[in-house]
Structures are given as structure tokens and as C-alpha cells.
């Protein structure tokens, strides 16, 4: 609950930008320039003989330009019979390569992560990440420092109402360790393609359903599927008439290294033209002084 509650209380959530109804897979959709989207992404599970945990990431996504979206994350987690702690922050930037819509739309993603080993947000799976990384006591795991650079090639397409996305992930710890690789892919569709003229909460077009798959691909020393974890996760999203958006995704591990079951859920809220309002506020404040 560490980061889930504050955003749910203070930011009544909305529609998603880069991830659509997915939690791990990114689409090529960018945030509108000047808009700020506040999202909480949460995950809970009980890996093997470990304690149940709740990992949270509070995300602030801002549209800098039509071709550039920047995000800042605050991560935390709580583990049953253990402790609750802040696990670090991330700074992400996505750059659209082509200005117009094409059959395949590439986006470049670069992120700096300053986390510790107790992080449980699981926003991606790379290398040989698995259920063993979710079971250590927080007092030991937090001593591990993870200052990493992560890059992704995001490919996205729209086809007859379907959103199709593929991500290839590469991650490197800045102080040691080999390059680690992973992937994510997803497909989704609204339940109806034609929107009604009137606003409503339960219209079919307000619901998106899909599925994503993701997992690790080893390292540059041992690239492949050996001893890696992989998940299949149906996902559904619901956008209310007032812009509040909710999504949920049960994930099922399909290899021995995977956690058997992970439940993800999230809410988001988009503030239109936040940048313009902030500039007006600062100018007003400066004038008052």
C-alpha cells in the first residue's frame, strides 16, 4: 500500500498513454504535449516459500513534445512478516523516431534506475530474474545497490482496431555485471470500435481487453531461455466517463524460475495542459511577490 494509497486518494485516475491496458509492454503511443498523467502500478504475489509482497510504483508521465515523453517513478514495497520501505526512483524518456503514423512505429526508450535489491515493482523482467529474487529478507536485499541504464526498442502498430506492440529490452548495471536482456509483447482491443455520442461508464468502447507476454533472455554471456522466467498475463482496462481509468492483470508463470502467480492492478489520472497551468501559476505567484 506504500505508494498505492496516496495516488488513489489524491489523484482520481484516467486513460493511459504509453502502456495502454498493459503493465509491462509499451506501445508507441506518446503523452500529449503539456499533459501530466499520474499512475500507480501495483503488483502482489507470494513466490514459492517467500512472504506475500505488494510492490508499487508511483509514476508521473509528462508530454514534453509530441515526439518526447518523460516519466519519473518512485518505487516502494511492503512484505508480510518483514517491513515496508522505499526502494528508489527511475527517470525514463521515450523518443518517437518517425513523425507520422506508419505500419510499424518505432520508439526509443532510455531509463536511469537508482534502486536497491528489495525493489518489487517488477516493471520488467530481464536476464535471469526469477522468483528467487522475490524471497530474500528486506534487510539484506536493500543493501544491494542497482544503478542501471535500461534501453528498449518499442515497436507499435494499429490494425483493424487492434493495438500490437513488441519490446526488446537491454539493461546494464553501471558498476558491474553483464548486459541483461528481456522482451515484452502485447495485443489489445476495445470491446467496441464505435463510440456513443453520450457519455457513459459501461459502454463497450470504454473497456479494453488483451494479453501480454514477457520474460528474460539471459545475458550477453549466456543469451537464451535457459533458467529464465516468463509470464502470460491477460489484461483488462476500464475508462470511466470522468476520465478515471483502472486496469487489472493476473499473470501466470510458465517456467520453473517464474513465480506461479502475480496480480497487477493500477489506476491513473491525466491532467490536461498541466504545463500551461503550472506556468500560469508560477507567473501569478511571481507577480504577487
Rosetta silent file (secondary structure, phi, psi, omega in degrees, C-alpha in Angstrom):
SEQUENCE: XXXXXXXXXXXXXXXXXXXXXXXXXXXXXXXXXXXXXXXXXXXXXXXXXXXXXXXXXXXXXXXXXXXXXXXXXXXXXXXXXXXXXXXXXXXXXXXXXXXXXXXXXXXXXXXXXXXXXXXXXXXXXXXXXXXXXXXXXXXXXXXXXXXXXXXXXXXXXXXXXXXXXXXXXXXXXXXXXXXXXXXXXXXXXXXXXXXXXXXXXXXXXXXXXXXXXXXXXXXXXXXXXXXXXXXXXXXXXXXXXXXXXXXXXXXXXXXXXXXXXXXXXXXXXXXXXXXXXXXXXXXXXXXXX
SCORE:     score description
SCORE:     0.000 S_00000001
   1 L     0.000  -16.962 -178.772    0.000    0.000    0.000 S_00000001
   2 L   -29.186  -56.988 -178.735    3.088    2.213    0.416 S_00000001
   3 L  -112.672   -8.917 -177.820    2.503    4.169   -2.831 S_00000001
   4 H   -70.331  -43.191 -175.180   -0.877    2.812   -3.916 S_00000001
   5 H   -67.030  -47.651 -177.150   -2.941    4.751   -1.379 S_00000001
   6 H   -55.921  -44.254 -177.469   -1.594    8.296   -1.893 S_00000001
   7 H   -71.446  -33.632  179.667   -2.255    8.291   -5.623 S_00000001
   8 H   -67.903  -33.664 -177.196   -5.662    6.689   -5.267 S_00000001
   9 H   -80.466  -46.218 -170.928   -6.729    9.322   -2.738 S_00000001
  10 H   -93.872  -19.638 -178.044   -5.254   12.485   -4.221 S_00000001
  11 L  -126.197   92.172 -178.923   -5.299   11.716   -7.934 S_00000001
  12 L   -63.506  102.772 -164.766   -8.612   10.276   -9.145 S_00000001
  13 L   -53.971  163.142 -177.307   -7.105    8.169  -12.043 S_00000001
  14 L  -141.292 -156.595 -175.921   -7.605    8.404  -16.119 S_00000001
  15 L   -74.920  157.511 -174.040   -6.636    6.935  -19.520 S_00000001
  16 L   -95.856  151.173  178.497   -3.179    5.524  -20.173 S_00000001
  17 L   -97.426  -88.093 -169.337   -0.576    6.856  -22.556 S_00000001
  18 L   -70.569  -24.590 -173.634    2.442    4.650  -23.323 S_00000001
  19 L  -101.235  -12.518 -173.823    1.267    1.341  -21.889 S_00000001
  20 L    57.165 -139.618  178.216   -2.398    1.187  -22.932 S_00000001
  21 L   -81.910    3.035 -176.842   -4.047   -1.553  -20.864 S_00000001
  22 L   -85.903  164.850  175.802   -0.664   -3.287  -20.384 S_00000001
  23 L  -111.022  -31.977 -176.437    1.621   -3.194  -17.337 S_00000001
  24 L  -110.093  -41.837 -177.174    4.973   -4.290  -18.797 S_00000001
  25 L   -78.291  133.742  174.112    4.640   -3.814  -22.562 S_00000001
  26 L   -97.788  139.355  169.158    4.930   -0.297  -24.010 S_00000001
  27 L   -93.641 -179.939  178.848    3.011    0.792  -27.101 S_00000001
  28 L   -86.603    1.315  179.896    4.170    3.591  -29.420 S_00000001
  29 L   -66.750  133.640 -179.994    1.536    5.970  -28.007 S_00000001
  30 L  -109.012  158.115  175.862    3.077    9.146  -26.538 S_00000001
  31 L   -71.619  141.824  177.407    1.710   11.536  -23.927 S_00000001
  32 L   -62.567  137.538 -179.358    0.060   14.664  -25.340 S_00000001
  33 E   -55.072  132.015  179.346    2.392   17.698  -25.057 S_00000001
  34 L    86.492  -12.760 -179.672    1.780   19.598  -21.825 S_00000001
  35 L   -87.102  147.168  175.947   -0.330   16.842  -20.261 S_00000001
  36 E  -119.707  125.699  176.168    0.630   15.134  -16.989 S_00000001
  37 E  -112.209  127.309  178.169   -0.533   11.609  -16.234 S_00000001
  38 E  -109.149  125.382 -174.184   -0.250   10.286  -12.685 S_00000001
  39 E  -134.641  144.348  167.328   -0.398    6.496  -12.363 S_00000001
  40 E  -116.581  127.799  176.735    0.098    3.925   -9.675 S_00000001
  41 E  -112.390  127.007 -174.817    1.185    0.440  -10.761 S_00000001
  42 E  -129.005  149.262  179.022    0.943   -2.268   -8.134 S_00000001
  43 E  -143.911  138.485  177.646    1.818   -5.948   -8.029 S_00000001
  44 E  -134.094  147.700  179.307    1.269   -8.605   -5.393 S_00000001
  45 E  -170.591  169.390  176.087    2.351  -12.213   -5.165 S_00000001
  46 L  -133.075   89.448 -173.957    3.657  -14.968   -2.904 S_00000001
  47 L   -76.716  120.351  175.305    6.664  -16.543   -4.605 S_00000001
  48 L    53.104 -126.832  178.812    7.443  -20.092   -3.504 S_00000001
  49 L   -89.601    5.861 -179.261    8.156  -20.240    0.228 S_00000001
  50 L   -77.492  172.705  177.923    8.562  -16.458    0.473 S_00000001
  51 L   -81.889  153.870  175.770    6.227  -13.982    2.134 S_00000001
  52 L   -65.722  140.772 -179.291    3.467  -12.198    0.246 S_00000001
  53 E  -130.305  159.494  170.401    4.552   -8.777   -1.001 S_00000001
  54 E  -129.288  112.985  176.517    2.986   -5.669   -2.503 S_00000001
  55 E  -102.517  141.275 -177.400    5.240   -3.658   -4.805 S_00000001
  56 E  -136.015  144.916  172.234    4.222   -0.187   -6.001 S_00000001
  57 E  -130.941  121.551  176.280    5.498    2.380   -8.472 S_00000001
  58 E   -96.584  119.585 -168.708    4.075    5.904   -8.465 S_00000001
  59 E  -115.757  134.103  173.949    4.558    7.328  -11.956 S_00000001
  60 E  -117.503  111.649 -176.017    4.476   10.912  -13.241 S_00000001
  61 E  -112.246  125.757 -175.596    4.367   10.997  -17.058 S_00000001
  62 E  -126.478  134.220  175.887    4.691   14.327  -18.881 S_00000001
  63 E   -83.640  100.975 -178.710    4.411   15.137  -22.576 S_00000001
  64 E   -74.907  -50.127  175.933    7.436   17.348  -23.267 S_00000001
  65 E  -139.072  172.146  176.632    6.973   17.367  -27.057 S_00000001
  66 L   -62.228  -25.898 -178.171    4.877   15.361  -29.477 S_00000001
  67 L  -104.942    3.878 -174.209    7.929   13.149  -30.042 S_00000001
  68 E  -140.119  120.731  175.042    9.254   13.126  -26.447 S_00000001
  69 E  -120.984  133.805 -179.172    7.619   11.795  -23.280 S_00000001
  70 E  -120.045  143.592 -179.094    9.399   11.847  -19.909 S_00000001
  71 E  -136.614  146.574  175.467    8.467    9.906  -16.749 S_00000001
  72 E  -127.804  132.915 -177.049    9.610    9.855  -13.147 S_00000001
  73 E  -119.483  144.140  167.511    8.898    6.917  -10.800 S_00000001
  74 E  -118.577  123.320 -175.005    9.023    6.461   -7.040 S_00000001
  75 E  -108.328  147.622  174.458    9.169    2.791   -6.003 S_00000001
  76 E  -159.487  169.949  178.717    8.350    1.090   -2.725 S_00000001
  77 E  -157.204  158.872  171.191    7.166   -2.211   -1.314 S_00000001
  78 E  -132.381  137.983 -178.230    5.791   -3.932    1.729 S_00000001
  79 E  -124.040  130.214  179.254    6.402   -7.588    2.592 S_00000001
  80 L   -58.036  140.881 -179.512    4.364   -9.623    5.037 S_00000001
  81 L    60.523   21.680 -179.460    6.199  -10.579    8.252 S_00000001
  82 L  -138.201 -104.476 -175.645    9.010   -8.256    7.200 S_00000001
  83 L  -156.821  173.211  174.185    8.939   -4.491    6.551 S_00000001
  84 E  -118.769  134.825 -176.614    7.809   -1.608    4.347 S_00000001
  85 E  -155.321  155.757  171.591   10.397    0.527    2.601 S_00000001
  86 E   -81.073  132.044 -173.659   11.156    2.986   -0.178 S_00000001
  87 E  -112.950   -2.346  174.186   13.269    1.224   -2.809 S_00000001
  88 E   135.341 -167.359 -176.787   14.359    4.016   -5.141 S_00000001
  89 E  -139.251  163.840  177.798   13.496    6.045   -8.216 S_00000001
  90 E  -136.694  147.380  172.453   13.597    5.863  -12.012 S_00000001
  91 E  -128.198  118.578 -172.778   13.817    8.505  -14.732 S_00000001
  92 E  -118.652  144.228  173.529   12.539    7.408  -18.129 S_00000001
  93 E  -136.491  136.074  177.856   12.457    9.102  -21.541 S_00000001
  94 E  -121.980  136.731 -175.863   10.788    7.889  -24.726 S_00000001
  95 E  -126.878  120.254  177.838   11.528    9.321  -28.187 S_00000001
  96 E   -77.822  131.803 -174.204    9.357    8.715  -31.221 S_00000001
  97 L   -83.437  -42.209 -176.130   11.528    8.125  -34.301 S_00000001
  98 L  -109.221  134.559 -173.889    9.016    8.797  -37.109 S_00000001
  99 L   -72.752  -28.488 -177.741    6.714   11.836  -37.039 S_00000001
 100 L  -108.811  165.825  179.955    3.729   10.251  -38.788 S_00000001
 101 L   -74.665  133.767  179.140    1.795    7.037  -38.235 S_00000001
 102 L  -130.781  176.686  178.613    3.171    4.032  -40.137 S_00000001
 103 L   -59.070  -43.307  172.516    2.526    0.315  -40.321 S_00000001
 104 L  -125.212  129.417 -174.848    5.237   -0.158  -37.682 S_00000001
 105 E  -116.491  110.387 -179.134    6.115    2.774  -35.417 S_00000001
 106 E   -85.294  142.750  175.101    9.489    2.656  -33.604 S_00000001
 107 E  -133.442  135.488  175.905   10.106    4.402  -30.282 S_00000001
 108 E   -99.150  137.676 -173.934   13.439    4.568  -28.421 S_00000001
 109 E  -126.390  131.120  176.116   13.353    4.304  -24.628 S_00000001
 110 E  -133.718  131.435 -178.607   16.142    5.203  -22.181 S_00000001
 111 E  -137.409  138.051  169.781   15.837    4.922  -18.392 S_00000001
 112 E  -104.008  129.777 -179.547   18.141    5.521  -15.439 S_00000001
 113 E  -116.970  130.756  172.751   17.319    3.424  -12.359 S_00000001
 114 E  -124.245   87.134 -172.413   18.606    4.073   -8.847 S_00000001
 115 E  -124.480  171.787  168.454   17.072    1.195   -6.878 S_00000001
 116 E  -116.993  171.635 -173.200   18.022   -1.323   -4.245 S_00000001
 117 L   -67.263   -9.464  178.687   17.693   -5.090   -4.327 S_00000001
 118 L   -86.711    0.024 -178.843   14.455   -5.048   -2.323 S_00000001
 119 L   -61.760  135.304 -178.474   12.522   -3.444   -5.196 S_00000001
 120 L  -127.824   18.435 -178.352    9.405   -5.470   -6.073 S_00000001
 121 L   -71.566  -27.838  174.646    7.693   -3.282   -8.686 S_00000001
 122 L    50.683   49.650  179.157    8.727   -5.735  -11.455 S_00000001
 123 L   -73.162  -13.201  173.128    8.161   -3.235  -14.268 S_00000001
 124 L  -155.235  164.383  173.788   10.226   -5.524  -16.493 S_00000001
 125 L  -125.204  123.989 -178.864   11.864   -8.956  -16.384 S_00000001
 126 L  -135.318  166.026  176.349   15.428   -9.262  -17.730 S_00000001
 127 E    55.935 -126.997  177.907   18.334  -11.669  -17.553 S_00000001
 128 L  -112.754   29.623  174.937   17.598  -14.494  -15.140 S_00000001
 129 L   -52.518  135.107 -178.860   15.233  -12.521  -12.878 S_00000001
 130 L  -158.725 -170.578 -175.691   13.001  -15.034  -11.132 S_00000001
 131 H   -63.664  -25.682  177.658   11.079  -15.992   -8.032 S_00000001
 132 H   -63.548  -25.853  179.266   14.316  -16.352   -6.058 S_00000001
 133 H   -77.969   -7.971 -177.217   14.811  -12.574   -6.308 S_00000001
 134 H  -104.563    4.040 -170.731   11.481  -12.005   -4.517 S_00000001
 135 L  -112.318  -12.732 -177.443   12.092  -14.087   -1.405 S_00000001
 136 L   -69.957  153.099  176.936   15.100  -12.583    0.404 S_00000001
 137 L   -64.813  144.596 -177.757   14.619  -10.552    3.620 S_00000001
 138 H   -60.230  -35.579 -177.675   14.374   -6.809    3.063 S_00000001
 139 H   -61.174  -31.740  177.959   17.198   -6.071    5.484 S_00000001
 140 H   -87.281  -43.632 -175.314   19.623   -7.957    3.228 S_00000001
 141 H   -64.083  -35.178 -176.232   18.141   -7.112   -0.166 S_00000001
 142 L   -68.567  -16.649  178.891   18.141   -3.353    0.440 S_00000001
 143 L   -73.956  -18.500  178.840   21.935   -3.396    0.835 S_00000001
 144 L   -81.395  121.996 -179.883   22.302   -4.250   -2.864 S_00000001
 145 E   -95.809  134.981 -179.060   22.551   -1.075   -4.949 S_00000001
 146 E  -126.340   91.494  172.743   21.242   -1.087   -8.511 S_00000001
 147 E  -102.801  106.620 -168.190   22.277    1.921  -10.556 S_00000001
 148 E  -132.455  153.630  169.734   21.382    0.809  -14.048 S_00000001
 149 E  -109.966  130.078  178.730   20.740    2.061  -17.547 S_00000001
 150 E  -122.517  132.917  175.515   17.897    0.389  -19.403 S_00000001
 151 E  -124.506  148.750  178.475   17.134    0.829  -23.097 S_00000001
 152 E  -136.849  146.038  164.541   14.231   -0.511  -25.119 S_00000001
 153 E  -104.212  116.039 -178.879   13.258   -0.668  -28.746 S_00000001
 154 E  -104.777  126.823  175.824    9.484   -0.293  -28.827 S_00000001
 155 E  -119.436  127.457 -177.582    7.581   -1.265  -31.965 S_00000001
 156 E  -134.212  148.344 -179.931    3.875   -0.488  -32.172 S_00000001
 157 E  -144.763  153.301  167.931    1.098   -0.924  -34.735 S_00000001
 158 E  -115.298  133.893 -179.481   -2.650   -0.421  -35.120 S_00000001
 159 E  -146.544  108.004  176.944   -4.525   -2.941  -37.247 S_00000001
 160 L    50.637   45.757  178.003   -8.319   -3.019  -37.635 S_00000001
 161 L    90.738  -12.322  179.267   -8.869   -1.834  -34.070 S_00000001
 162 E   -89.812  139.869  169.348   -6.092   -3.966  -32.578 S_00000001
 163 E  -102.407  125.250 -177.904   -3.068   -2.474  -30.826 S_00000001
 164 E  -123.382  130.065 -176.655    0.027   -4.632  -31.300 S_00000001
 165 E  -140.344  142.006  175.415    3.311   -3.895  -29.506 S_00000001
 166 E  -132.769  136.280  179.142    6.712   -5.564  -29.199 S_00000001
 167 E  -126.272  134.981  169.604    9.551   -4.500  -26.890 S_00000001
 168 E  -114.808  130.118 -169.251   13.171   -5.625  -26.810 S_00000001
 169 E  -118.509  136.710  171.789   14.965   -4.718  -23.554 S_00000001
 170 E  -132.231  134.847 -175.876   18.658   -4.349  -22.679 S_00000001
 171 E  -136.736  141.480 -179.163   19.847   -3.415  -19.175 S_00000001
 172 E  -139.822  125.505  170.764   23.289   -2.779  -17.701 S_00000001
 173 E   -69.711  132.794 -174.014   24.386   -2.177  -14.118 S_00000001
 174 L   -72.032  -18.492 -176.652   26.777    0.786  -14.196 S_00000001
 175 L  -103.779  -26.023 -176.533   29.244   -0.705  -11.729 S_00000001
 176 L  -167.068 -174.217  174.135   29.400   -4.395  -12.612 S_00000001
 177 L    75.924  155.200 -178.663   27.544   -7.387  -14.094 S_00000001
 178 L   -78.749  173.414  169.970   26.912   -8.273  -17.750 S_00000001
 179 L   -67.007  137.378  177.318   24.307   -6.857  -20.102 S_00000001
 180 E  -116.049  146.334 -175.222   20.905   -8.410  -19.395 S_00000001
 181 E  -126.302  154.282  177.045   18.151   -8.841  -21.958 S_00000001
 182 E  -158.852  179.684 -178.651   14.408   -9.301  -21.930 S_00000001
 183 E  -148.135  161.821  170.619   11.276   -8.901  -24.016 S_00000001
 184 E  -153.554  144.115  178.364    7.614   -7.979  -23.762 S_00000001
 185 E  -149.251  144.869 -178.019    4.820   -8.180  -26.319 S_00000001
 186 E  -150.492  158.171  175.489    1.117   -7.455  -26.166 S_00000001
 187 E  -141.288  135.749 -177.916   -2.076   -7.244  -28.172 S_00000001
 188 E  -149.153  166.141 -178.366   -5.284   -5.485  -27.130 S_00000001
 189 E  -159.625  141.304  170.893   -8.553   -4.160  -28.498 S_00000001
 190 E   -68.305  152.905 -179.039  -11.531   -2.134  -27.233 S_00000001
 191 L   -70.213  -19.278  173.468  -14.706   -4.189  -26.948 S_00000001
 192 L  -142.628  143.163 -177.166  -16.358   -1.783  -29.420 S_00000001
 193 L   -93.216  -19.257 -178.622  -14.743    0.443  -32.057 S_00000001
 194 L  -103.713  123.770 -178.843  -17.574    2.985  -32.397 S_00000001
 195 L   -84.982  144.554  175.706  -18.078    5.406  -29.514 S_00000001
 196 L   -75.545  156.409  179.978  -21.556    6.529  -28.455 S_00000001
 197 L   -69.552  -36.185 -178.705  -22.470   10.202  -28.645 S_00000001
 198 L   -88.423  153.303  177.229  -23.436   10.344  -24.956 S_00000001
 199 L   -78.026  138.646  178.335  -21.007    9.867  -22.069 S_00000001
 200 L  -154.202  160.321  179.999  -21.408    6.623  -20.164 S_00000001
 201 L   -91.128  -33.257 -170.715  -19.471    4.387  -17.793 S_00000001
 202 L  -109.071   19.015  174.835  -20.453    0.943  -19.072 S_00000001
 203 L   -65.453  144.983 -176.607  -20.275    1.469  -22.840 S_00000001
 204 H   -60.727  -32.798 -177.826  -18.373   -1.345  -24.558 S_00000001
 205 H   -69.440  -12.572  178.322  -15.838    1.085  -26.064 S_00000001
 206 H   -80.971   -8.909 -178.417  -14.728    2.019  -22.532 S_00000001
 207 E  -108.065  133.296  173.399  -13.321   -1.480  -21.983 S_00000001
 208 E  -117.613  134.152  177.557  -10.043   -2.749  -23.436 S_00000001
 209 E  -125.689  146.231 -179.934   -9.085   -6.415  -23.274 S_00000001
 210 E  -170.130 -166.483  177.763   -5.827   -8.015  -24.259 S_00000001
 211 E  -150.869  143.948  174.111   -2.917  -10.189  -23.273 S_00000001
 212 E  -129.317  151.305  174.890    0.805   -9.602  -22.812 S_00000001
 213 E  -126.850  143.339 -178.530    3.746  -11.976  -22.539 S_00000001
 214 E  -156.843  158.780  179.888    7.121  -11.045  -21.083 S_00000001
 215 E   176.342 -178.712 -178.760   10.277  -12.602  -19.730 S_00000001
 216 E   -93.975  155.466  178.945   14.066  -12.700  -19.550 S_00000001
 217 E  -127.278   26.482  176.969   16.528  -13.608  -22.294 S_00000001
 218 E    75.426 -153.860 -176.710   19.680  -14.138  -20.250 S_00000001
 219 E  -125.415  178.024  177.585   22.857  -12.080  -20.651 S_00000001
 220 L   -69.203  -18.488  176.872   25.418  -11.373  -23.356 S_00000001
 221 L   -81.790  -36.902 -176.739   27.471  -14.191  -21.832 S_00000001
 222 L  -138.476   69.570 -177.864   24.611  -16.705  -21.824 S_00000001
 223 E   -75.074  136.160  178.148   21.877  -15.379  -24.120 S_00000001
 224 L   144.738 -163.044 -173.427   18.764  -17.527  -24.388 S_00000001
 225 L  -101.055   -2.977 -176.478   15.915  -19.067  -22.427 S_00000001
 226 L   -63.336  127.189  175.961   17.873  -21.254  -20.011 S_00000001
 227 L    57.299   33.541  178.094   16.857  -20.680  -16.352 S_00000001
 228 L  -110.064  159.780 -179.601   14.784  -17.619  -17.254 S_00000001
 229 L  -106.198  147.060 -176.692   11.271  -16.692  -16.144 S_00000001
 230 E  -144.402  147.196 -174.900    8.336  -15.982  -18.457 S_00000001
 231 E  -135.567  146.780  170.196    4.747  -14.892  -17.900 S_00000001
 232 E  -117.111  127.418 -171.084    1.450  -14.839  -19.753 S_00000001
 233 E  -138.342  103.061  169.004   -0.903  -12.142  -18.470 S_00000001
 234 E   -62.286  150.040 -179.134   -4.448  -11.362  -19.662 S_00000001
 235 E  -143.905  144.933  176.837   -5.298   -7.721  -19.016 S_00000001
 236 E  -137.850  138.463  179.432   -8.427   -5.617  -18.956 S_00000001
 237 E  -125.277  148.320 -178.464   -8.820   -1.845  -18.668 S_00000001
 238 E  -135.906  121.285  177.787  -11.879    0.297  -17.941 S_00000001
 239 E  -106.862  121.521  178.898  -12.104    4.045  -18.536 S_00000001
 240 L   -79.727  165.593 -177.624  -14.940    5.872  -16.784 S_00000001
 241 L   -62.521  -28.567 -179.371  -16.797    8.814  -18.277 S_00000001
 242 L   -85.868    6.014  178.103  -14.990   11.238  -15.957 S_00000001
 243 L    96.557  -10.435  176.812  -11.589   10.044  -17.211 S_00000001
 244 L   -64.186  132.719 -179.084  -10.811    7.711  -14.328 S_00000001
 245 E  -127.229  136.967  178.979   -9.060    4.596  -15.644 S_00000001
 246 E  -130.926  147.199  175.312   -8.485    1.265  -13.924 S_00000001
 247 E  -147.508  153.427 -177.912   -6.749   -1.860  -15.111 S_00000001
 248 E  -145.762  146.708 -176.925   -6.015   -5.312  -13.733 S_00000001
 249 E  -151.525  113.477  170.685   -3.939   -8.228  -14.949 S_00000001
 250 E   -82.432  129.026 -178.937   -3.437  -11.729  -13.482 S_00000001
 251 E  -112.489  136.718 -175.952   -0.045  -13.095  -14.566 S_00000001
 252 E  -117.978  121.129  177.507    0.815  -16.788  -14.779 S_00000001
 253 E   -71.848  139.107 -175.129    4.387  -18.063  -14.672 S_00000001
 254 L  -118.345    4.431  176.081    5.147  -20.688  -17.320 S_00000001
 255 L  -130.601  166.726 -178.957    8.660  -21.816  -16.324 S_00000001
 256 L   -64.645  -27.488  179.707   10.211  -23.235  -13.178 S_00000001
 257 L   -79.556  -12.522 -176.055   12.082  -19.977  -12.499 S_00000001
 258 L   -83.523  152.867  165.659    8.848  -17.928  -12.595 S_00000001
 259 L   -67.432  143.925 -175.195    6.574  -17.055   -9.712 S_00000001
 260 L   -64.916  -40.894 -175.607    3.443  -19.147  -10.118 S_00000001
 261 E  -149.077  133.301  175.467    1.004  -16.202   -9.954 S_00000001
 262 E  -132.015  133.461  178.944    1.314  -12.405   -9.873 S_00000001
 263 E  -111.271  123.128  177.918   -1.604   -9.985   -9.717 S_00000001
 264 E  -110.437  144.070  175.386   -1.125   -6.480  -11.120 S_00000001
 265 E  -151.489  149.899 -176.493   -3.555   -3.581  -10.738 S_00000001
 266 E  -156.741  159.470  175.637   -3.337    0.121  -11.428 S_00000001
 267 E  -137.061  154.997 -179.207   -5.185    3.420  -11.624 S_00000001
 268 E  -151.107  159.547  179.966   -4.333    6.640  -13.458 S_00000001
 269 E  -146.358  130.372 -178.815   -5.426   10.227  -13.928 S_00000001
 270 E  -107.653  128.881  176.797   -4.465   12.649  -16.690 S_00000001
 271 E  -100.881  108.318 -178.486   -4.290   16.406  -16.086 S_00000001
 272 L   -66.278  135.445  175.642   -4.834   18.164  -19.411 S_00000001
 273 L    51.395   42.788  176.716   -2.423   21.025  -20.173 S_00000001
 274 H   -59.301  -40.030 -178.878   -0.721   20.770  -16.793 S_00000001
 275 H   -59.843  -42.936  179.471    2.339   22.555  -18.204 S_00000001
 276 H   -65.765  -42.770  179.243    0.303   25.604  -19.199 S_00000001
 277 H   -63.792  -38.971  179.887   -1.457   25.726  -15.813 S_00000001
 278 H   -65.304  -41.362  178.853    1.881   25.421  -13.989 S_00000001
 279 H   -63.686  -41.409  177.918    3.398   28.288  -15.981 S_00000001
 280 H   -63.494  -40.055 -178.691    0.398   30.499  -15.234 S_00000001
 281 H   -64.392  -44.282 -179.784    0.588   29.610  -11.540 S_00000001
 282 H   -67.618  -37.816  177.631    4.284   30.465  -11.316 S_00000001
 283 H   -66.399  -39.798  177.521    3.814   33.705  -13.208 S_00000001
 284 H   -64.160  -42.220  178.698    0.923   34.611  -10.918 S_00000001
 285 H   -64.123  -39.973 -179.766    2.949   33.735   -7.832 S_00000001
 286 H   -67.035  -37.833  179.389    5.902   35.802   -9.045 S_00000001
 287 H   -67.680  -34.305 -179.303    3.671   38.763   -9.760 S_00000001
 288 H   -66.126  -29.403  179.222    2.117   38.573   -6.294 S_00000001
 289 L   -78.621    0.000    0.000    5.531   38.902   -4.743 S_00000001
